[in-house]
Amino acid sequence: MKQFYSIILSISLVLAASLSAFSNDYKIGNLVIGHPVIPATVKAAPVAAGYLKIKNNGAEADRLVSLSANFSAKQQIHTMTMIDGVMRMRPLKDGVEIPAGGEATLRAGGDHLMFMKLNEQMEAGQLRKVTLVFEKAGQLEIEMIVVDMSNMDEAKEDHSNHSGHTN
């Protein structure tokens, strides 16, 4: 019986290690970046969006100021607002603040990453490298997983057919 519990414990440890390897969390300084996803695009879509959470465990605010990616010609940090029933997208020239001890959530319907003039379509299951640049913490390369919109909890809006982006 003792051997049986040892085997179960060993299997549990291996599973726990495996699951943590797929957690998609990245750390730089006091910042933890989690759940980075890009919704899959439809054929010939010129743009894609990116979503993630940034938690700041530090005592000082930081700011996501820019990003880069080799799969699109242009990248920006955007916000979405509704004005008189019309959705408006605008770049955030000052980026997104991550408050001390708080977090910033980049999601559909709010602040998000924009990839414009795509070199190729985003297909579910792909991993895409994106470099995030923070005002204080510096630069961090992450992998964002491309997901089917039906598999996303937070992203309910497909940006690939939206024409309200400013370039």
N, C-alpha and C positions, 0 to 999 in steps of 0.2 A: 504494500500500500504506500509506503514511504517513497518508493521508486516512481509510482504513478504520479504523486504530487510533485516530485522533482521534474518529471517530464512536462506536466501541465504548466508549472512555473516557467520552465525554459521556453515553451511555446509562447506563453504570454509575453515574456520579455522580448522575444523575436518579433512578435506582432506589434508590440508597442513601439519598438525601434523602427519597424517598417512604416507604421502610420505616421510617426513624427517626420520621417524622411519625405513624406508627401504633403506636409502641412502647408507648403508654399509661404512660409514666413521668412522674412529677411530682416537683418538687423544692421544698423549703422549708428554708432554712437548711442544715444538714448532713444532712438527711433526704431520701432518695429513695424514693418510693412507686411500686411497679411492679405490673403485672398485676392491676388492680382489676376484679373480676368479681362478678356476681350471678347465681346460677342461675335460670333461668326457673321460674316457679311454675305449679302446676296450677290449674285453674279454681276460683275461690272460696277460694284459700289465704289465710289471714289473716296469714301471716308470710313473710319472705324472709331469706336470709342473704347476707353479703357477705364476699369473700375478697380478700386482697392481701398484698404483702410490703412491709416498711418497712426500709430499710437506713440505718444511722446511720454516716456517714463522719466524724463528729466525735469529739472526745476526751472528751465528756461525755454521759452517758445522757440520754435524753428519754423521754417517756411520752405515748401516745395516751390522752387523758382523756375525750373525748366525741365525738359526731358528730351531725349533723342532716341531714335530707332531707325534701323536701316531698311525697314520694309515700307516706309512712307517718305515722301519728299519733304513734308512739313509736319511738325508736332507742336501742339500748344496745350496749355491748361485752360479749360473752358468752364463756363457756368451757364446754366439754363434757367431762364425765368419765363413766367407767363405774364404778358402785358396785354390787357384787353382781349384775353382769350387766344392770343397768338404766342406760340413758343419762339423765344429769341435765344440764340446762342451768341456768346461773346467771349473772347479771350480774357483771361484774368492776367493783366500785365504785371501785377505784383505777386502772382502765384497764390498759393493756398497756405494759410497759417495753420500750424499744428501747435495748439496751446500747451503750455507746460502742464504736465499731469493729465492731459486730455488727448483727444484724437480728432482726426479729420477723416471723413468718409467721402470718397469720390464715388458717385453712384449715378445711375440713370435719373434724370429729372433734377439734378443739382450740379455741383462741381464734378468734373470728370476730365480724363485725358482725351485728347483728340489726335488722331492720326489721319492726315489729309494727303491727297494725291497718292493713294496706295500703289505700290509697285506690284502687288499681287493680292489676291483675296485672302481673307482670314477664314480658314477651314477648321471646324471643330476638331479638337485633339492636338492641334499644333501648339508648340511652345514658341513664343516670340520674345526675343531679348529687347529690353527697354532700359535705358539708363536714366535714372532719376537724379536730379541735382537739387540739393538742399542748401539753403543759405549758410547754415552753421555746420551741419553734420557732413557735408561734402557730397560726393558722387557715389552712386550705388547702381550696379547692373543687376537687374532682376529678370526672371523669366515669367512672362504672363501666359497663362493657358487660354487658348481659344475655346470657347464653349458655345454650344447650341443654346439659343435664347430660351428654349423650353426647359433647359436645365438650370437656369439662373433664378435664384430667389429674389434678388434685389433689382435686377435689370429687366424692366418690362417694356423698354422703349428701344427700338432698332434705329440707330443713327444713320444707317447706310442709305436710307432714302430721304434724309432730311436735307433741305436746301437752305436752311437758315444760318449756315456757318459763315463766319467772316474769315477771309484768308489774309 
